[in-house]
């Protein structure tokens, strides 16, 4: 009867583990690092937590966020190393709230230098109403926003001037949105990226709803 193989000594097993780590572990760590950098600098997704952007966004929506839209950043910072276009009116953006640092998603309605008036949820920018008649979608120049005024329009705005380097953000559900009327202007550097579209919606599953 052949003798049973003797177990390899622990030192030999440790050498094999170290050899595997040198051969496979370092490339694996590099790959994970690259994926993390890509997620923080190139593209990401956002889970919509509330109805403040209804009907454009529904609670539970999952949104693709283009992190390069306003410049390529050093990962995990607000330092822009490759500038790009600035946010424009109508963009749906993910940003860091000036109030508590949480990530929120709202619509940019005004940029630096704009004069903003809001009455019963209806916007006027630089003296021009964005909706031709009350109840119609607001026209941001090629991009329209359908509003939900079922909860009213929320606080009005009277002749507010947006400082340079900042934007004013509002929710499309004007009467149920904690937005720039509460926490003030958002520095452009605090915007992580532009929401491009909804790729998953509760009750519908996967699909594509461009923003």
DRENPA-3360 file (N, C-alpha, C; in nm, 2 decimals, always signed):
BEGIN
1 = XXXXXXXX = +0.09/-0.12/+0.00/+0.00/+0.00/+0.00/+0.09/+0.12/+0.00 ~ +0.07/+0.22/-0.10/+0.16/+0.34/-0.10/+0.14/+0.43/+0.02 ~ +0.24/+0.49/+0.06/+0.24/+0.58/+0.17/+0.16/+0.71/+0.14 ~ +0.08/+0.76/+0.23/+0.01/+0.88/+0.21/+0.10/+1.00/+0.19 ~ +0.07/+1.09/+0.10/+0.16/+1.21/+0.08/+0.17/+1.29/+0.21 ~ +0.29/+1.33/+0.23/+0.31/+1.41/+0.35/+0.26/+1.56/+0.32 ~ +0.20/+1.62/+0.42/+0.16/+1.76/+0.39/+0.28/+1.85/+0.38 ~ +0.26/+1.95/+0.29/+0.37/+2.04/+0.27/+0.39/+2.13/+0.40;
9 = XXXXXXXX = +0.51/+2.16/+0.43/+0.53/+2.25/+0.55/+0.47/+2.38/+0.53 ~ +0.43/+2.45/+0.64/+0.37/+2.58/+0.63/+0.45/+2.68/+0.56 ~ +0.58/+2.67/+0.57/+0.67/+2.77/+0.51/+0.66/+2.76/+0.36 ~ +0.64/+2.64/+0.31/+0.63/+2.62/+0.16/+0.50/+2.68/+0.11 ~ +0.40/+2.66/+0.19/+0.27/+2.72/+0.15/+0.27/+2.87/+0.15 ~ +0.34/+2.93/+0.25/+0.35/+3.07/+0.25/+0.43/+3.13/+0.13 ~ +0.53/+3.05/+0.09/+0.61/+3.10/-0.02/+0.52/+3.10/-0.15 ~ +0.43/+3.00/-0.16/+0.34/+2.99/-0.28/+0.24/+3.10/-0.28;
17 = XXXXXXXX = +0.19/+3.14/-0.16/+0.10/+3.25/-0.15/+0.17/+3.38/-0.19 ~ +0.29/+3.40/-0.14/+0.36/+3.53/-0.17/+0.39/+3.53/-0.32 ~ +0.42/+3.42/-0.38/+0.45/+3.42/-0.52/+0.33/+3.45/-0.60 ~ +0.21/+3.40/-0.56/+0.08/+3.43/-0.63/+0.05/+3.57/-0.61 ~ +0.07/+3.63/-0.50/+0.04/+3.77/-0.48/+0.13/+3.86/-0.56 ~ +0.25/+3.82/-0.58/+0.34/+3.90/-0.66/+0.30/+3.89/-0.81 ~ +0.25/+3.77/-0.85/+0.22/+3.75/-0.99/+0.08/+3.80/-1.02 ~ -0.02/+3.78/-0.93/-0.16/+3.81/-0.96/-0.21/+3.93/-0.88;
25 = XXXXXXXX = -0.16/+3.94/-0.76/-0.22/+4.04/-0.67/-0.20/+4.18/-0.71 ~ -0.08/+4.21/-0.75/-0.05/+4.35/-0.79/-0.13/+4.40/-0.91 ~ -0.14/+4.31/-1.02/-0.22/+4.36/-1.13/-0.37/+4.37/-1.09 ~ -0.42/+4.28/-1.00/-0.56/+4.29/-0.95/-0.58/+4.42/-0.88 ~ -0.49/+4.46/-0.79/-0.50/+4.58/-0.71/-0.50/+4.70/-0.81 ~ -0.41/+4.70/-0.91/-0.41/+4.81/-1.01/-0.54/+4.82/-1.08 ~ -0.60/+4.70/-1.12/-0.72/+4.70/-1.20/-0.83/+4.76/-1.11 ~ -0.84/+4.72/-0.99/-0.94/+4.78/-0.90/-0.93/+4.93/-0.88;
33 = XXXXXXXX = -0.80/+4.97/-0.87/-0.77/+5.11/-0.86/-0.82/+5.19/-0.98 ~ -0.79/+5.14/-1.10/-0.83/+5.20/-1.22/-0.98/+5.21/-1.23 ~ -1.05/+5.10/-1.19/-1.20/+5.11/-1.19/-1.25/+5.21/-1.10 ~ -1.19/+5.22/-0.98/-1.23/+5.32/-0.88/-1.21/+5.46/-0.94 ~ -1.10/+5.49/-1.00/-1.07/+5.62/-1.05/-1.16/+5.65/-1.17 ~ -1.19/+5.55/-1.25/-1.29/+5.57/-1.36/-1.42/+5.61/-1.31 ~ -1.46/+5.54/-1.20/-1.60/+5.57/-1.15/-1.60/+5.71/-1.09 ~ -1.50/+5.76/-1.03/-1.50/+5.89/-0.96/-1.47/+6.00/-1.06;
41 = XXXXXXXX = -1.41/+5.97/-1.18/-1.37/+6.08/-1.27/-1.44/+6.07/-1.40 ~ -1.49/+5.96/-1.45/-1.54/+5.94/-1.58/-1.70/+5.93/-1.58 ~ -1.75/+5.82/-1.52/-1.89/+5.80/-1.52/-1.93/+5.73/-1.39 ~ -2.05/+5.75/-1.35/-2.11/+5.70/-1.23/-2.26/+5.68/-1.24 ~ -2.32/+5.64/-1.14/-2.47/+5.64/-1.14/-2.52/+5.69/-1.01 ~ -2.65/+5.74/-1.02/-2.71/+5.80/-0.90/-2.85/+5.74/-0.88 ~ -2.88/+5.71/-0.75/-3.01/+5.65/-0.72/-3.09/+5.77/-0.67 ~ -3.20/+5.79/-0.73/-3.29/+5.91/-0.70/-3.37/+5.87/-0.57;
49 = XXXXXXXX = -3.35/+5.95/-0.46/-3.41/+5.91/-0.34/-3.55/+5.97/-0.31 ~ -3.59/+6.07/-0.39/-3.72/+6.14/-0.36/-3.79/+6.18/-0.48 ~ -3.90/+6.25/-0.46/-3.98/+6.29/-0.58/-3.96/+6.44/-0.61 ~ -3.85/+6.50/-0.56/-3.83/+6.65/-0.58/-3.81/+6.68/-0.73 ~ -3.78/+6.59/-0.82/-3.76/+6.62/-0.96/-3.88/+6.56/-1.04 ~ -3.99/+6.52/-0.98/-4.10/+6.46/-1.06/-4.16/+6.58/-1.15 ~ -4.21/+6.54/-1.27/-4.22/+6.41/-1.33/-4.09/+6.36/-1.40 ~ -3.99/+6.45/-1.41/-3.87/+6.41/-1.49/-3.80/+6.29/-1.43;
57 = XXXXXXXX = -3.79/+6.28/-1.30/-3.73/+6.17/-1.23/-3.82/+6.12/-1.13 ~ -3.83/+5.99/-1.11/-3.92/+5.92/-1.02/-3.83/+5.87/-0.90 ~ -3.89/+5.86/-0.78/-3.82/+5.80/-0.67/-3.78/+5.65/-0.71 ~ -3.65/+5.62/-0.69/-3.60/+5.49/-0.72/-3.53/+5.48/-0.85 ~ -3.54/+5.59/-0.94/-3.48/+5.59/-1.07/-3.32/+5.57/-1.05 ~ -3.26/+5.51/-1.14/-3.12/+5.50/-1.15/-3.07/+5.57/-1.27 ~ -2.98/+5.67/-1.25/-2.94/+5.76/-1.35/-2.79/+5.75/-1.38 ~ -2.76/+5.76/-1.51/-2.62/+5.76/-1.56/-2.57/+5.91/-1.54;
65 = XXXXXXXX = -2.46/+5.92/-1.48/-2.40/+6.06/-1.45/-2.27/+6.07/-1.53 ~ -2.25/+6.16/-1.62/-2.13/+6.19/-1.69/-2.04/+6.28/-1.60 ~ -1.94/+6.22/-1.55/-1.85/+6.29/-1.46/-1.75/+6.38/-1.54 ~ -1.74/+6.37/-1.67/-1.65/+6.45/-1.75/-1.72/+6.57/-1.81 ~ -1.85/+6.59/-1.79/-1.92/+6.69/-1.86/-1.87/+6.83/-1.83 ~ -1.82/+6.86/-1.71/-1.78/+6.99/-1.67/-1.63/+6.99/-1.64 ~ -1.56/+6.89/-1.68/-1.41/+6.89/-1.66/-1.37/+6.76/-1.59 ~ -1.25/+6.72/-1.63/-1.19/+6.60/-1.57/-1.12/+6.64/-1.43;
73 = XXXXXXXX = -1.16/+6.57/-1.33/-1.11/+6.61/-1.19/-1.01/+6.51/-1.14 ~ -0.93/+6.56/-1.05/-0.85/+6.46/-0.97/-0.95/+6.38/-0.88 ~ -0.93/+6.25/-0.88/-1.03/+6.16/-0.81/-1.05/+6.21/-0.67 ~ -1.17/+6.21/-0.62/-1.21/+6.24/-0.49/-1.19/+6.38/-0.44 ~ -1.17/+6.47/-0.54/-1.15/+6.61/-0.51/-1.23/+6.70/-0.60 ~ -1.23/+6.83/-0.58/-1.30/+6.92/-0.67/-1.20/+6.99/-0.76 ~ -1.07/+6.94/-0.77/-0.97/+7.00/-0.85/-0.99/+6.96/-1.00 ~ -1.02/+7.05/-1.09/-1.04/+7.02/-1.23/-0.90/+7.04/-1.30;
81 = XXXXXXXX = -0.86/+6.93/-1.36/-0.73/+6.93/-1.43/-0.75/+6.95/-1.58 ~ -0.87/+6.92/-1.63/-0.90/+6.94/-1.78/-1.03/+7.01/-1.79 ~ -1.04/+7.14/-1.80/-1.17/+7.21/-1.81/-1.25/+7.17/-1.93 ~ -1.38/+7.18/-1.91/-1.48/+7.15/-2.02/-1.58/+7.26/-2.01 ~ -1.70/+7.23/-2.07/-1.80/+7.33/-2.08/-1.86/+7.35/-1.94 ~ -1.91/+7.48/-1.91/-1.97/+7.51/-1.79/-2.11/+7.46/-1.79 ~ -2.17/+7.44/-1.67/-2.32/+7.41/-1.67/-2.40/+7.51/-1.73 ~ -2.51/+7.47/-1.80/-2.60/+7.57/-1.87/-2.74/+7.54/-1.81;
89 = XXXXXXXX = -2.82/+7.64/-1.84/-2.96/+7.63/-1.79/-3.03/+7.50/-1.85 ~ -3.10/+7.43/-1.77/-3.17/+7.31/-1.82/-3.10/+7.18/-1.78 ~ -2.97/+7.19/-1.76/-2.89/+7.07/-1.72/-2.94/+7.01/-1.59 ~ -2.96/+6.88/-1.59/-2.98/+6.81/-1.46/-2.85/+6.76/-1.41 ~ -2.82/+6.80/-1.29/-2.68/+6.78/-1.24/-2.69/+6.71/-1.10 ~ -2.58/+6.64/-1.07/-2.55/+6.59/-0.94/-2.44/+6.67/-0.87 ~ -2.47/+6.72/-0.75/-2.38/+6.81/-0.69/-2.37/+6.79/-0.54 ~ -2.28/+6.85/-0.47/-2.26/+6.85/-0.33/-2.34/+6.96/-0.27;
97 = XXXXXXXX = -2.44/+6.93/-0.18/-2.52/+7.04/-0.12/-2.44/+7.13/-0.03 ~ -2.45/+7.26/-0.05/-2.38/+7.36/+0.04/-2.43/+7.35/+0.18 ~ -2.54/+7.29/+0.21/-2.60/+7.28/+0.34/-2.54/+7.17/+0.42 ~ -2.53/+7.05/+0.37/-2.48/+6.94/+0.45/-2.39/+6.84/+0.38 ~ -2.35/+6.88/+0.25/-2.25/+6.80/+0.18/-2.31/+6.68/+0.11 ~ -2.44/+6.65/+0.13/-2.50/+6.53/+0.06/-2.50/+6.55/-0.09 ~ -2.50/+6.44/-0.16/-2.52/+6.45/-0.31/-2.67/+6.46/-0.34 ~ -2.70/+6.56/-0.42/-2.84/+6.58/-0.46/-2.84/+6.59/-0.61;
105 = XXXXXXXX = -2.96/+6.58/-0.66/-2.98/+6.59/-0.81/-3.10/+6.69/-0.83 ~ -3.07/+6.80/-0.91/-3.16/+6.90/-0.94/-3.14/+6.95/-1.08 ~ -3.22/+7.05/-1.12/-3.20/+7.12/-1.25/-3.14/+7.25/-1.23 ~ -3.04/+7.28/-1.32/-2.98/+7.42/-1.32/-3.08/+7.51/-1.39 ~ -3.12/+7.61/-1.33/-3.22/+7.70/-1.39/-3.16/+7.84/-1.42 ~ -3.05/+7.87/-1.36/-2.98/+8.00/-1.38/-2.83/+7.98/-1.36 ~ -2.75/+8.06/-1.43/-2.61/+8.06/-1.41/-2.56/+8.20/-1.38 ~ -2.43/+8.22/-1.37/-2.37/+8.34/-1.32/-2.42/+8.46/-1.40;
113 = XXXXXXXX = -2.46/+8.57/-1.34/-2.51/+8.69/-1.40/-2.66/+8.69/-1.43 ~ -2.73/+8.58/-1.42/-2.87/+8.57/-1.45/-2.95/+8.64/-1.33 ~ -3.06/+8.70/-1.37/-3.16/+8.76/-1.28/-3.28/+8.66/-1.28 ~ -3.32/+8.62/-1.16/-3.42/+8.51/-1.15/-3.54/+8.57/-1.07 ~ -3.66/+8.54/-1.13/-3.79/+8.56/-1.06/-3.87/+8.43/-1.07 ~ -3.93/+8.40/-0.96/-4.01/+8.28/-0.96/-4.14/+8.32/-0.88 ~ -4.25/+8.30/-0.95/-4.38/+8.33/-0.90/-4.48/+8.21/-0.91 ~ -4.52/+8.16/-0.80/-4.61/+8.04/-0.80/-4.55/+7.92/-0.88;
121 = XXXXXXXX = -4.42/+7.91/-0.87/-4.35/+7.80/-0.94/-4.31/+7.82/-1.08 ~ -4.34/+7.94/-1.14/-4.31/+7.97/-1.28/-4.19/+8.06/-1.28 ~ -4.09/+8.03/-1.36/-3.97/+8.10/-1.37/-3.96/+8.20/-1.48 ~ -3.89/+8.31/-1.45/-3.85/+8.41/-1.55/-3.71/+8.44/-1.53 ~ -3.63/+8.43/-1.64/-3.49/+8.45/-1.63/-3.46/+8.58/-1.71 ~ -3.39/+8.68/-1.65/-3.36/+8.81/-1.71/-3.49/+8.87/-1.77 ~ -3.60/+8.86/-1.70/-3.72/+8.92/-1.74/-3.80/+8.84/-1.84 ~ -3.76/+8.72/-1.89/-3.83/+8.65/-1.99/-3.89/+8.52/-1.92;
129 = XXXXXXXX = -4.02/+8.50/-1.93/-4.08/+8.38/-1.88/-4.04/+8.26/-1.96 ~ -4.01/+8.15/-1.89/-3.96/+8.03/-1.96/-4.08/+7.95/-2.02 ~ -4.20/+7.96/-1.96/-4.31/+7.89/-2.02/-4.40/+8.00/-2.09 ~ -4.44/+7.97/-2.21/-4.53/+8.07/-2.29/-4.66/+8.10/-2.22 ~ -4.72/+7.99/-2.16/-4.84/+8.01/-2.08/-4.83/+7.93/-1.96 ~ -4.90/+7.97/-1.85/-4.89/+7.89/-1.72/-4.94/+7.74/-1.75 ~ -4.86/+7.65/-1.70/-4.89/+7.51/-1.72/-4.81/+7.44/-1.83 ~ -4.76/+7.52/-1.92/-4.68/+7.47/-2.03/-4.54/+7.43/-1.98;
137 = XXXXXXXX = -4.47/+7.34/-2.05/-4.33/+7.31/-2.01/-4.24/+7.44/-2.02 ~ -4.14/+7.44/-1.93/-4.04/+7.55/-1.93/-3.94/+7.52/-2.04 ~ -3.91/+7.62/-2.12/-3.81/+7.61/-2.23/-3.68/+7.66/-2.19 ~ -3.58/+7.58/-2.18/-3.44/+7.62/-2.14/-3.35/+7.63/-2.27 ~ -3.41/+7.65/-2.38/-3.33/+7.66/-2.50/-3.29/+7.52/-2.56 ~ -3.38/+7.45/-2.61/-3.35/+7.32/-2.66/-3.38/+7.21/-2.57 ~ -3.40/+7.24/-2.44/-3.44/+7.14/-2.34/-3.56/+7.19/-2.26 ~ -3.66/+7.11/-2.26/-3.78/+7.15/-2.19/-3.80/+7.07/-2.06;
145 = XXXXXXXX = -3.86/+7.14/-1.96/-3.89/+7.08/-1.83/-4.04/+7.08/-1.80 ~ -4.10/+6.96/-1.79/-4.24/+6.95/-1.75/-4.24/+6.96/-1.59 ~ -4.32/+7.05/-1.54/-4.32/+7.08/-1.40/-4.44/+7.00/-1.33 ~ -4.42/+6.98/-1.20/-4.53/+6.93/-1.12/-4.56/+7.03/-1.02 ~ -4.67/+7.10/-1.03/-4.71/+7.20/-0.94/-4.83/+7.16/-0.85 ~ -4.84/+7.03/-0.84/-4.95/+6.97/-0.76/-4.95/+7.01/-0.61 ~ -4.83/+7.04/-0.56/-4.81/+7.08/-0.42/-4.78/+7.23/-0.42 ~ -4.82/+7.30/-0.52/-4.80/+7.45/-0.52/-4.66/+7.48/-0.58;
153 = XXXXXXXX = -4.62/+7.60/-0.58/-4.49/+7.64/-0.64/-4.38/+7.66/-0.54 ~ -4.41/+7.64/-0.41/-4.30/+7.67/-0.31/-4.27/+7.81/-0.30 ~ -4.16/+7.85/-0.23/-4.13/+7.99/-0.21/-4.10/+8.06/-0.34 ~ -4.14/+8.19/-0.35/-4.12/+8.27/-0.46/-3.97/+8.33/-0.46 ~ -3.93/+8.38/-0.57/-3.80/+8.44/-0.58/-3.82/+8.58/-0.65 ~ -3.76/+8.68/-0.59/-3.79/+8.82/-0.64/-3.66/+8.88/-0.68 ~ -3.62/+8.89/-0.81/-3.51/+8.96/-0.86/-3.38/+8.91/-0.80 ~ -3.36/+8.78/-0.79/-3.23/+8.73/-0.73/-3.13/+8.72/-0.84;
161 = XXXXXXXX = -3.01/+8.77/-0.82/-2.90/+8.77/-0.91/-2.80/+8.66/-0.87 ~ -2.76/+8.58/-0.97/-2.67/+8.46/-0.95/-2.53/+8.51/-0.96 ~ -2.44/+8.49/-0.86/-2.30/+8.54/-0.87/-2.23/+8.45/-0.97 ~ -2.12/+8.51/-1.03/-2.04/+8.44/-1.12/-1.97/+8.31/-1.05 ~ -1.96/+8.21/-1.13/-1.90/+8.09/-1.07/-2.00/+8.00/-1.00 ~ -2.13/+8.04/-1.00/-2.23/+7.97/-0.92/-2.35/+7.94/-1.01 ~ -2.43/+7.85/-0.97/-2.56/+7.82/-1.04/-2.67/+7.82/-0.93 ~ -2.79/+7.84/-0.98/-2.91/+7.82/-0.90/-2.98/+7.69/-0.95;
169 = XXXXXXXX = -3.01/+7.60/-0.86/-3.08/+7.48/-0.89/-3.21/+7.47/-0.83 ~ -3.31/+7.42/-0.90/-3.44/+7.39/-0.85/-3.49/+7.25/-0.89 ~ -3.59/+7.20/-0.81/-3.65/+7.08/-0.85/-3.77/+7.10/-0.94 ~ -3.80/+7.01/-1.03/-3.91/+7.02/-1.12/-4.04/+7.01/-1.05 ~ -4.04/+6.94/-0.93/-4.16/+6.94/-0.84/-4.15/+7.06/-0.75 ~ -4.18/+7.17/-0.80/-4.15/+7.30/-0.74/-4.20/+7.31/-0.59 ~ -4.31/+7.26/-0.56/-4.37/+7.27/-0.43/-4.32/+7.17/-0.33 ~ -4.24/+7.07/-0.38/-4.19/+6.96/-0.29/-4.04/+6.94/-0.31;
177 = XXXXXXXX = -3.97/+7.05/-0.32/-3.82/+7.03/-0.35/-3.74/+7.12/-0.25 ~ -3.65/+7.06/-0.18/-3.55/+7.13/-0.10/-3.44/+7.17/-0.19 ~ -3.43/+7.29/-0.24/-3.34/+7.33/-0.34/-3.27/+7.46/-0.31 ~ -3.23/+7.53/-0.42/-3.15/+7.65/-0.40/-3.23/+7.76/-0.32 ~ -3.36/+7.75/-0.32/-3.44/+7.85/-0.24/-3.41/+7.83/-0.09 ~ -3.36/+7.71/-0.05/-3.33/+7.69/+0.09/-3.18/+7.69/+0.12 ~ -3.10/+7.63/+0.04/-2.96/+7.63/+0.07/-2.87/+7.72/-0.01 ~ -2.93/+7.80/-0.10/-2.85/+7.90/-0.17/-2.79/+7.86/-0.30;
185 = XXXXXXXX = -2.70/+7.93/-0.35/-2.63/+7.90/-0.48/-2.53/+7.79/-0.46 ~ -2.51/+7.71/-0.57/-2.42/+7.60/-0.57/-2.29/+7.64/-0.65 ~ -2.17/+7.64/-0.59/-2.05/+7.67/-0.67/-2.04/+7.57/-0.79 ~ -2.00/+7.61/-0.90/-1.98/+7.52/-1.01/-1.89/+7.41/-0.98 ~ -1.79/+7.44/-0.90/-1.69/+7.33/-0.87/-1.75/+7.22/-0.78 ~ -1.87/+7.25/-0.72/-1.93/+7.15/-0.64/-2.02/+7.05/-0.72 ~ -2.03/+7.07/-0.85/-2.11/+6.99/-0.94/-2.02/+6.87/-0.98 ~ -2.07/+6.75/-0.95/-1.99/+6.63/-0.98/-2.01/+6.59/-1.13;
193 = XXXXXXXX = -2.13/+6.61/-1.18/-2.15/+6.57/-1.32/-2.29/+6.59/-1.37 ~ -2.31/+6.57/-1.50/-2.44/+6.59/-1.56/-2.51/+6.46/-1.57 ~ -2.64/+6.45/-1.53/-2.72/+6.34/-1.55/-2.76/+6.33/-1.69 ~ -2.73/+6.21/-1.76/-2.76/+6.20/-1.90/-2.89/+6.12/-1.93 ~ -2.93/+6.03/-1.84/-3.05/+5.96/-1.87/-3.08/+5.86/-1.76 ~ -3.20/+5.81/-1.75/-3.25/+5.71/-1.66/-3.23/+5.57/-1.73 ~ -3.16/+5.48/-1.66/-3.14/+5.35/-1.72/-3.22/+5.24/-1.65 ~ -3.28/+5.27/-1.54/-3.36/+5.18/-1.47/-3.47/+5.25/-1.39;
201 = XXXXXXXX = -3.60/+5.21/-1.41/-3.71/+5.28/-1.35/-3.80/+5.17/-1.28 ~ -3.84/+5.20/-1.16/-3.92/+5.11/-1.09/-4.05/+5.08/-1.16 ~ -4.09/+4.96/-1.17/-4.21/+4.92/-1.24/-4.19/+4.90/-1.39 ~ -4.08/+4.95/-1.45/-4.05/+4.93/-1.59/-3.92/+4.85/-1.61 ~ -3.83/+4.85/-1.51/-3.70/+4.78/-1.53/-3.61/+4.86/-1.62 ~ -3.52/+4.79/-1.68/-3.42/+4.86/-1.76/-3.48/+4.92/-1.89 ~ -3.42/+5.03/-1.92/-3.47/+5.11/-2.04/-3.38/+5.23/-2.05 ~ -3.42/+5.33/-2.14/-3.34/+5.45/-2.15/-3.43/+5.57/-2.17;
209 = XXX = -3.43/+5.66/-2.07/-3.50/+5.78/-2.07/-3.41/+5.90/-2.07 ~ -3.37/+5.96/-2.19/-3.27/+6.07/-2.19/-3.32/+6.19/-2.11 ~ -3.23/+6.26/-2.06/-3.26/+6.39/-1.98/-3.21/+6.51/-2.06;
% end
